[in-house]
Amino acid sequence: MKSRTSEHILNTSADLLGISLFVITAVQVSSHRELTIIDELTAMMSMFFALASILSFLSIRSNSVTTTERLERIAEYVFMIGLIGIAGVILLIVTNFVR
């Protein structure tokens, strides 16, 4: 039975990619120049989410079980790196607005 993890990663990473791009746009439009590290980190995390989306899509489309499993595992790791990075960005945003 084929794993459905790739489908979940594809949906969630695409959603988080959109949110990340919204955060980058919001920071660029605002006058908060001290938040440039936030938009740089968010841009980096959006690259991880885009890569996770691509890998999970390729995993779904692959005909080889070995390739599917390998791509799915890599997509999981890349997605987790993006999630951890976004958690760090959220922490930075919260600490900047609390001060």
C-alpha positions in Angstrom: 0.0 0.0 0.0 1.4 3.4 -1.0 2.0 5.9 1.7 0.0 9.1 1.7 2.6 11.1 3.5 3.7 12.8 0.3 0.2 14.1 -0.3 0.0 15.7 3.1 3.5 17.2 2.7 2.5 18.6 -0.7 -0.6 20.3 0.6 0.9 21.6 3.8 4.2 22.8 2.4 2.3 24.6 -0.4 0.2 26.4 2.2 3.2 27.3 4.3 5.0 28.5 1.2 2.1 30.9 0.5 2.1 32.1 4.1 5.9 32.6 4.0 5.6 34.7 0.9 2.9 36.8 2.5 5.2 37.4 5.5 8.0 38.5 3.2 5.7 40.9 1.4 4.3 42.3 4.6 7.8 42.9 6.0 9.0 44.6 2.8 6.0 46.9 2.7 6.2 47.9 6.3 8.7 50.4 7.6 10.3 48.0 10.0 13.9 48.0 8.7 15.1 46.1 11.8 13.0 43.1 10.7 15.2 42.4 7.6 16.6 39.3 9.3 13.0 38.0 9.5 12.3 38.4 5.8 15.7 36.8 5.0 15.0 33.8 7.2 11.4 33.5 5.9 12.7 33.6 2.3 15.1 30.7 3.2 12.3 28.7 4.8 10.1 29.3 1.8 12.8 27.7 -0.3 12.6 24.6 1.9 8.8 24.5 1.6 9.1 24.8 -2.2 11.7 22.0 -2.3 9.5 19.8 -0.1 6.6 20.5 -2.4 8.6 19.5 -5.5 10.0 16.4 -3.8 6.6 15.2 -2.6 5.1 15.8 -6.0 7.8 13.8 -7.6 7.3 11.1 -5.0 3.6 10.9 -5.9 4.3 10.7 -9.6 7.1 8.2 -9.4 6.5 4.6 -10.6 9.3 3.1 -8.7 8.6 2.1 -5.0 12.3 2.7 -4.1 12.3 6.2 -5.6 9.0 7.0 -4.1 10.2 6.1 -0.6 13.5 7.9 -1.0 11.9 11.1 -2.3 9.2 11.0 0.4 11.8 10.6 3.2 13.8 13.5 1.8 10.7 15.6 1.5 9.9 14.9 5.1 13.3 16.0 6.3 13.2 19.2 4.2 9.7 19.9 5.4 10.8 19.5 9.1 13.7 21.9 8.5 11.2 24.5 7.1 8.9 24.0 10.1 11.7 24.4 12.6 12.9 27.5 10.8 9.4 29.0 10.7 9.1 28.4 14.5 12.4 30.3 14.9 11.0 33.2 12.7 7.8 33.3 14.8 9.9 33.5 18.0 11.9 36.4 16.5 8.6 38.2 15.5 7.1 37.7 19.0 10.2 38.9 20.8 10.5 42.0 18.5 6.9 43.0 19.1 7.0 42.3 22.9 9.9 44.8 23.5 
